[in-house]
Amino acid sequence: MGDSTEGRVYGYLTHGEVRFLDAATERLIPTDELGPGAKAAGVSVYIDRHLQSEWGTHGRQYRSGPWQEGTPQQGYQSRLTPQEMYRAAIRETDLHCTAKYGKNFDALTGEQQDEVLTAMEHDKLDLPSVSSRVFFDLLWRNTEEGFFADPIYGGNQGNVGWKLVGFPGVSSSNYRELLGNKDVYRAEPVSILDIKNGKVPVDGQGFPKHIPIKPV
């Protein structure tokens, strides 16, 4: 599709779907005093790239029935591929929001969006094609992945997820030198994408040279 929203290019998601995901994921991991949230981190970009992969089409999965209710230990259990689930669930959630509030999900107030997401989480939002709880669980899992995975996969832009939790990213050859008194690896995060784009210096073995974070 090659769609573009706010300067970001999407291969599967439509403009409306991106607006939904930007709004929904931002409610799950919001921007606050601790730093940027899911929208700024590009979680929707991560989800879009994920949906374009074999995972999104269930390219390696058995897709014939019978279809029965699975257990949490059995993982993803649906006749719909992730691509199909996202498309159907977003469309049907927007229809629900339009019927109840007169607006699509992305145009609702934060409080109204939380009401919808909470109903989804507890399977109290009736969607024709898919269990709202199943969709919410998938959305929440993909939001976490997109916020904390290496930026090379589209999300965690600017390493914001790693900065939030103090994760340094790719290990350094001088790891021991960066251990502080409390055995905390305090260094600016370095991603695979940073190394690939030449944003950080590397040593002779290809390890990044981390810059220690100075105490405030």
N, C-alpha and C positions, 0 to 999 in steps of 0.2 A: 504493500500500500504506500509506503514511503510518506506517511502523514507527518506533519510537523506542528507542534504545539509549543509556544513560548521558546522557540529556537531549538527544541529537542525533536529529533526525528524518531518516528514510531513506525514499525513495520507491520503490526497487526492491529493494535488498538485504534479506534476512531477518536475524533476530537471529544465527543461526548463521553466516551469511556475513560479517556484520560482525565477529563474534568471530574468524573465520579471518583476515580482512584486517587487523584491528588487530594480531593476533599476527605475521602474515607481514611486513607492512610495517615493523613495529617491529624485526624482525630485520634488515631491509634498511637502515633508517636508525634506529639505536637511540638511546635517550636515554643520554647520557654526560656527561662533565665539560664538554663543549662546549655542551651545551644540550639542550632537549627533542627527542624523536625523532618518528617518523612518526605514532604514535598520538595524541600530544598535539597535533600539528599538524593533526589532522583529515583525514589522507590518505584514510581510508575514506569520509568525507563527499564529498570531491572525486570519488572513483571512482564513488560512487553517483549523483551529479549528472551525471557524464559518461555513465554507462550509461543515464540517462533521456533523454539528448539524441538527436539524429538519429545521432550517431556510434555510440551504443550499439545502435541497431537497424539500422544501415547503411541509413538512410533514403534516401540519395542514391547508394548503391553498386549496381553491377551484381551480381546474385546468382545468375545462371544459370551452369552449367558450360561447358566442362569444368574440373575442378579438378585442378591440377597443382602440384607442389612449386615454389615461387617462389624467387627470389634475395633476399638482404637489401635490394638496391636497389629491389625492386619493392614493398616495404612489406607491409602486412597481407595475407596470403594464406590464407583459410580459408572454408569454406562456412558456418561458424558466425558469427553476429553476435557482437560483444563481449559483449552481454548473455548470449547462449547459452553462450559460452565460459566466462565467469566462473562461471555457475551450474553447468555440467557439471564443470568442473575442480575447483571447490571441493568439490562433493559427492563426486567420485571420489577426491580426495586425502584427504578425511576417512575414506572407506571404507578406503583403503590404510593410513592411520595406525591405525585401529581394529583392522584385521587384524594389523598388525605390532606395535603398541605397546599395544593395548587402550584407546586414548583418541583423541578427535578431535585435530586439529592444534593447536588453541588451548590444549589441556590438557597438551601435551607439555613437556618441559624445553627450555630454550633450545638445548642441544646437539642434542637430537633434532630440533627444528625446523630447525636448520641442516643436519642430515643430509638431511632431506626437500627443503629448498630447493636444496641443492647437487645432489641427484639430479635435480631438475627442470631446473636450469640446464644440466646435461650430457645431458639427454634420457634419463636412466637410470631414470626413474620411469614405468612403463607405465600410462597412463590409457586407458580404453576409447574415449573420445569425441574426444580431442584430444592432440596432442603436448605433453608436459609442458614441453619447451623453448620452444615457441611461447607457451604460457601464461605461463611464467616471464618471457620477454622482454616480454610485454604488461604483466604485473604490475609489473616493474621500471621500465618506461617510465612507467606511470601513477603509480607511487610518486614518482618524480623530479618529474613534473609537479605532483602534488598538494602536494609539499613546498616547491616553489619558485615556483608560479604565484601571481598576485595572490589574496589571501584572498576576493575577491568570488566566486571559483569554488568555495569550500568548504574548501579546504586552506590550508596555511601560516597557520594561525590564530595570531594574536599576532605575525605577521610573523617567526616563528621561523626559517624558512629563510633569509630575507633577512638577519637579524641574524647568522646563522652565517657567511655569506660576505661580509658587509659591503656588501650592495646597498641603496641608499637608496630604491628604489621609484620612485614618480612624481617626475619631475624638478622642480626648483624654479627660480623665476625668478632667485634669487640664487645660482645654481650657482657662479659664479666666486668669490663671497665665502666659500664653504665649502671651497674647495680648500686643503688644508694644504701644509706644506712639501714633503711627498712626493707631492703631487698625488693625494691620496686623499680621496674624497668621504666624510668622516666625519660622518654625520648619522643621526638616528633614522629608520628606514624609514617611509615613508608609502605606503599602498596606495590603490587606487581606492575600496575599501570604507571606509577611514578618512575620505576626503574626502566620500563619499556620506552617511556617518553623522554628519558634522560633528564628527569627533574632532580635526581639526587646523584651524588657521586658514588661510585662503587670501587671496591679495592680490587686487587689483582685476581681474586677468586670470584668476583662478581657479587660479593656481599655489599649491601648498602652501608654507607657511613652515616649512622644516625646522629642527629643533632640533639644533645641533651636538653630537656626542658628546665629552664632555670626556675628555682623556687620564687614564688611571688613575694 
